[in-house]
Structure formats: structure tokens, C-alpha cells
């Protein structure tokens, strides 16, 4: 049996993350957050962005690209920055 790559669409991942940055409540309230994990993204960096969006949403901090580097420290995961 050959190993298969997971389905991927770079433009879809980028568009999804952009939409979440624009309206993070939509993704969380529509249940996407419950099903989508950081490891589901093809590129690790996009998974980290997704996790940062969720972290910021859950600590009730405004979601913006500026605070992203500070997110792991705020959640007690300074080793992941």
C-alpha cells in the first residue's frame, strides 16, 4: 500500500485563515474550531496561525497579526514562539 498525501489547497488554507482574521467569531461559532486542528493544515506555519487565532479568541484578545508572536507566552507556551 502506498502512502498518500493529504488533500491540500494552498489558496484555500490561506483564504480560510484570512477569513478567520477578518471575522474569527464566524469560524468558532459555526463549529469549525471544534473539528479543525493545527495539524490538519498542510504547512505547519498555517497550523500555528490557526492555533494563535483560537488562543486569542479564547482569551478574549483582539485578533490581529501584531500580537501573534506574543500568543504562546500568554498561554504559557513560551517554548513554541
SEGUKOL-991468 format. One line per 5 residues: their letters; for each residue x, y, z of C-alpha. Coordinates in steps of 0.25 Angstrom, whole numbers. Example, Ala and Ser with C-alpha at 12.3 -4.5 7.8 and 13.67 -1.06 7.14 Angstrom:
REM residues 2
AS	49:-18:31  55:-4:29
***
This chain:
REM residues 81
XXXXX	0:0:0  6:14:-4  6:25:5  -4:37:1  -2:51:3
XXXXX	-14:58:10  -22:67:1  -17:81:0  -20:94:-6  -11:105:-2
XXXXX	-20:116:-7  -32:110:1  -24:109:14  -19:124:12  -33:129:9
XXXXX	-39:122:21  -28:128:31  -31:141:25  -46:140:27  -43:136:41
XXXXX	-34:148:43  -45:157:38  -57:150:46  -51:140:56  -65:138:63
XXXXX	-71:132:50  -61:120:50  -62:118:65  -77:120:66  -80:111:53
XXXXX	-73:99:60  -61:99:50  -52:101:62  -57:88:68  -53:80:56
XXXXX	-41:87:51  -27:85:58  -14:91:55  -9:78:50  -19:78:39
XXXXX	-12:89:31  -2:84:21  8:94:25  12:95:40  13:110:39
XXXXX	-2:111:35  -6:102:47  2:111:56  -6:123:51  -19:115:53
XXXXX	-15:112:67  -12:126:70  -25:131:65  -32:121:74  -23:125:86
XXXXX	-26:139:84  -41:137:83  -41:129:96  -34:139:104  -43:150:98
XXXXX	-32:157:92  -34:165:79  -29:156:67  -19:164:59  -6:159:53
XXXXX	2:169:62  0:161:75  3:147:69  17:146:74  12:148:88
XXXXX	1:138:88  10:126:93  15:133:105  1:138:108  -4:124:108
XXXXX	8:118:116  15:112:104  27:121:102  35:110:96  26:110:84
X	29:124:79
***
